[in-house]
């Protein structure tokens, strides 16, 4: 489920889906007490279900029967970097490079859920597309007492991530095809010292094969032409080059899944974070809040 482990699956990969009724493919593994961004894909008959009408219900499982505590609609966010079932890269000069491999990932459902305590909670997802019958899926999630990763309002780790000037070949620190030098010009610690806001993406594009992992680095790239003169953009690979060890920066941020995007303000405080499949609209809204006077 996006967990950054190499033992049982490639980084970012979900277990193979099984044909049948509605299934929820959660892209948010870190759920905590309080409010959470809850993102997921929907799979029906081995096909991803786009743009359905979706309601999410949360149940307290300590009671018998389980008690409904909240419900909220989930909004479908379409990925702006997907065209005609292809991955699209945005190059520095604005040209668009379409990858050869196809993808059926077109977007992600997003809602916000709140958990009052740590432990197990029931989630019910109701989905209807057009005039089709209503489909329902139920699952159990675990809420942590506190986040593992840096939370909004807390200082960002002062990491000295590798940059383009440190390597002879950019491919040793960027598995994207092609690598983008614009994402490897700044160290996180130095940008904080200079008072520059940042968008930091942690991802391993080469190994991101899950159907709901998506082109996260591409999402970040689309923001550079608009905000690159005011915001530092950083891409950090999950693994050290040629090893199965986490990169030091990944360890410093205590990441246990991928991909992640963090938005950090000029004072070095985390203002937003997004796990899993994320859209430009979500990240751009956070960037605008950081830049607002």
Residue, then its C-alpha position, 0 to 999 in steps of 0.5 A: x500500500x505504498x509502503x517503502x519496502x523491498x522485501x515483498x513488493x517493489x516500492x509503491x506497489x499494491x498487492x495484485x487486485x482480484x476481480x469482483x466487487x468494489x475494492x478500495x485502493x488506499x494511497x494514504x498509509x499514515x492516518x493519525x488522531x485528528x484530521x487526515x487527507x484520505x486518498x484512494x482509488x476504486x477498482x471494480x471488475x479489475x478496472x479503475x472507476x473514475x469520476x463516480x459519486x462517492x460517500x465515505x462513512x467512518x465507524x467507531x468499532x468499539x461499539x456493537x454494532x459499530x457506530x457511525x461517527x462521520x460521513x463526507x463526500x469524496x471528490x474525484x481529482x483528475x491527474x493533470x499530467x495524464x493524457x490519453x492514458x500516457x505519462x506526460x513529462x513537462x520539460x524546462x522549455x514547456x515541451x511535453x514528452x509522452x512516455x510509451x507505457x500506458x496507464x489507466x490511472x486518471x485520478x484519485x478520490x480525496x476526502x478528509x476524515x477525523x479520528x478521535x482516538x488511536x486504534x482501529x476504525x471502520x470505513x465504508x465507501x459507497x460509489x455510484x457511476x451514472x445510473x449503475x447500482x450503488x456499490x459498497x466496500x468496507x475496510x478497517x484502518x488503523x489511526x496512529x496516536x502521532x505521525x511518523x513523518x513531519x507534521x504541518x506546523x513542525x520544523x522540516x528536517x534540515x537535510x543536506x540532500x545530494x544535488x546535481x553538482x555532487x554527481x557526474x551523472x544525474x541518473x545516480x540521484x534521479x531515476x526519472x526518465x529523463x531526469x530533471x536538473x531543475x529538481x536537484x539544484x538546492x539542498x533543503x537545509x540551504x533553502x531554509x537558511x535562505x528563507x525560501x519556500x520549498x516543495x519537496x517530493x520523495x519518490x522513486x519513479x523508476x520503481x513506482x509501478x503501482x496502479x495508484x502510485x501515479x506520476x507524482x514527480x510529474x505533478x511537481x514539475x508542472x508547478x515549476x514554470x509558474x512558481x519556480x522563481x519564488x519556490x525551491x523544488x526538490x526531488x529526493x529518491x527513496x533509495x541510495x544509488x545501487x543499494x537497498x538502503x534508504x537515502x539519508x534524507x529519507x531516514x531524516x524525514x522518517x518516511x515509511x512509505x512513498x511517494x510523499x510531497x511536503x510544502x515548507x514555508x520560508x521559515x522552514x516549517x512544514x505547512x502541508x504534506x501529501x502521501x500517495x497519489x496527489x494532484x497539482x490542484x491540491x499541491x498548488x493550493x498549499x503553495x499559494x497559501x505559503x506564498x500569500x502575504 
